[in-house]
């Protein structure tokens, strides 16, 4: 299974981005409005400057309590691990688990074509295993 399979199965494949100089209040509204856990930080809507998640907000709030008055660039993760549509789902699950992050942008060359969460990957894997189990069950009971 590849990451492209996961992207195709997602109902909403749009990449939600926010500018680095946007306010954290705008970020919170964006996260809540789209019911998502992370957004790609980009000045032009294409090039990745960082990623910012609910965890980034919580960690900053715990550290000094000033998160709401900051801009996104002050709390974002600027070293972003990405994957490609051709990457193996299991390999990316391992990378996300080892790196302890829940969202990874999917890039095809310089273009960000999607973002997947560890929940998306686990759901896709479970669905595939269920399909295979059903096929085997059908085969066994057919004869």
Buried (B, 14 or more C-beta within 10 A) or exposed (E): EBBBEBBEEBEEEEBBBBBBEBBBEBBBEBBEEEEBBBBBBBEEEEEBBBBBBBBBBEEBBEEEEEBEEBBBBBBBBEEBBBBBBEBEBEEBBEBBEEEEBBBBBBBEEEEBBBBBBBEBBEBBBEEBEEEEEEEEEEEEEEE
